[in-house]
Amino acid sequence: MNSSPKPPTAINSRGHPREFEEIIQQKSHNFVGREFVFTAINNFLHRHRHGYFTIIGAPGSGKSAILAKYVADNPHVIYYNAELEGKNRGDEFLINICTQLINQYSLSYASLPDNATEGSWFFSSLLQQISDELEPHQKLIIAIDGLNCIDRNSQPPGTNLFYLPRYLPDRVYFLLTRRPFLREKSGLLIETPSQSLDLADYPEENRRDIQAYIQSYLSVEEIPPTPLNKGGY
């Protein structure tokens, strides 16, 4: 791209663009359960110095609500939603996420370079720069919801979806959600620690969470909406 990238939607006090903040609040509202997922995420973050953690689930299984709840409880996490209209392109992702990183970590960039969306070079440079400045107890976590929604035609063949880095610097992590698909069709080539959690592999935990979700409404004499339609379970 030769033209200067446009900035994303105005960012609020939490650091996320307003359109993303609305999604976070909507999907995390009245959230119940899924402690087994959060435990797995935290174990991964403590076990590895960097890496990718992916939540896999069919439509309506609650993966988006889980990610939104995690971000709501950890406001330092950088968030992006590829399911929103116009947000499924690689160039839009780079503009948005790089701007969030610059703002949140007060990096000295007046604007993005004109060629910031030409591959992963600038994105990776920011990740390394932030990693070098993090304290030993700090982590940079980037959450991306709806990886399956990405427009693969918006970037050159053979590149990682959203130009996600093949290698990660220390204390840099990605939390991803996607629908099930074959590993060889994942669109990601990475050489860094990774772990996937398929919600379908936890039927008993899912059943208990659904019961707790319904009970939380019955206790206040409300008729609960169908969990699958709420996007929570």
N, C-alpha and C positions, 0 to 999 in steps of 0.2 A: 504494500500500500504506500502511495506517495503522498497522500493528503494527511494532514494532522488528525490524529484520533480525537473523537469527541469525548468529553468527560461523561461519566455515568450520571444517573439521577442523583440529586443532592443527598448527602449522607447525614444521618442524624447523630445524636450524641452517643449512641451505642457503637457507631462505626459502620453500620450497614446502610446501604441505600434504602430509602423509605419503602420502596416496593418489596424489598426482601424482608424488611422488618415486619411488614404487615403479614407476610406469609409465615414468618416465625411465630408471631403472636397467635395467629389463627390456628396453626397446626399443633401448637403446644398447649393450647387452652384445654383445661380439664383433662390433661394427660394423666394416665394411670399405668403403673407397672413398667414392664420391660427392663427390670433391673438386671436380668441376665445379659442383656445387650450392653448396658452401660458398664457392667463388670468386665465383660470381654474387651471393650474399648480401653478401659483404664489399665487392664493387665497388659494389653499390647503396648500402650504408651510407656509403661514402666519397664517392659521387657526389652524394648528396642530403642536405639538411639535416634531412629528416624523410620519412616515407612508409610505404607498405604494400608488402611483398614476399610473394607468394603462390606456394606450391609446389602444383602440380596433378598428380594421379596417380590411376589406377584403383585399386580395392581390391587390396592385396598388392604394390603397386609400390614401397613403402618410404618414402613421404612421412612417415609418423609416426616411423619410425626415424631419418630424417634430422633431423627437428626435435628429437627426444629427444637425439640425439648433439650437436647444436649447443648445446642447453641444458646438457647434461652438461659440455661443454667451456667453457661461459661461465656460471658459476653466478649471476652477477648478473642474468641474464635472468629476467623474470617469466613463469611458465608456467601454462597452463590447458588442460585436455583436455575437449572437449565430447562425446567418445565414451563417457565413463563414465556409468553410470546416474544420472539425476537432475541431471546437469551441463549439460544442453542447453537450459536456460531462461535468458532474459535476466536475471531478477532474481537467480538463483543466481550467474551470472557476475559481476554487479556487486558483490554481497556479497563474493565470493571475491577478485576481482582488486583491489578497493579496499582490502580488508583486507591483502592482500599488499603493496600499495604503501605503505600507512601503516606497516606493520611494517618493511619493508625500508629505507625512507627516514626512519624515526623521526619521522614527522609528528605534530603535537600534536593528535591526536583520541583521546579516551577510548573512543569508539564511533562507529559510523556514524550519520548523521542518519536519523530515522525515514523520510524520503522519499528516501533515497539511491537507491532502485531505481525511482523515478518518472522515467524518462528518463535522459539522459546528463549532466545538469548537474553532479552531484557528481563523477562519473568524470572529466569534462573539466576540472573545477576542479583535481582532484588532478594531472592530467597537466601543466597549466599551472604549478601551484605547484612541481612537481618540476623541470620544464624551466627555470624561472627560477633554480633553485639549482644546476643542473649546471655543472661546470667545462667549459671549451671542448672538452676531449678526451673527456668522458663522454657516454654515450648511455643513454637509457631504451628497452629493447627488451622488448616483450610478445609472447610466442609463444602462438598458439592453434591447437591441433590439432583437426581434424575439424569445420571450419566447416559442412560439409554436414549435420551431425547436429543442427543447431540447431532447436528447436521454434519455428517462426515464429508459432504461435498464442499464445505466451506473452507477446507484446508487441503494441502497437497496429500496425495495418497502416500501411505507409509508412515505418516507422522502420528504421534500419539494423540488421542482424543484431547481436545483443548490444549494441545502442546504440553501436556503434563510431563514433568521431567522424568527421564529414565533413571537418573541418580538424584538423591536428595542429600543436602548437607545435614549436619547434626542438628537434632532438636526440631526438625521440620517434618510435619506429618500431614497426610491427607485422609479425611474421612469421606467416603463416597457412598452413594446409594444407587442401585440400578435394579432393573428387572432381570430375571434369569436369562442367561444365554451361554452358549458354549465358550469355554475359555479361549479357544483359538480365534474366536470372533469378538474378543473383548475390546480390541482397538487400542490396547495398552501393551507396550514393551517396557518393562521396568526391571532394574537390577538393584533392588533394595528390599528390605524385609516387607512382607505383605501377608495379610490374613483376610479371609472372607468368612462372613457369618450369614448363612442362609436361614431365614426365619422359618422356612418349612421344616427344618431339622429339629425344631423345638415345639412339637405339638402340645405337650403337657404344659409347658410354660405359657404358651399362647392361650390355652384354655383357661388357665388360672387368671391370666390378665383380663380376659374378656369377662369372666365372672366378677372380678374386682371392679371393672369399668361399669358394669351394669349396676352392681351394688352401690356404687358411689352416687348414682342417681336415685335409686330406690330409697336410700337413707334420707333424702331430702324431699321425698314424695313427688319426684318428677318421673315422667316416662322417658327412658333413655332413647336417643336416636339410634338407628342401626349403626353399630360400630364401624362396619365396612364403609358406610356412606359418610361417616365423620372423617374418614381418613386416618383414624387413630389405631385401628386394629383390623 
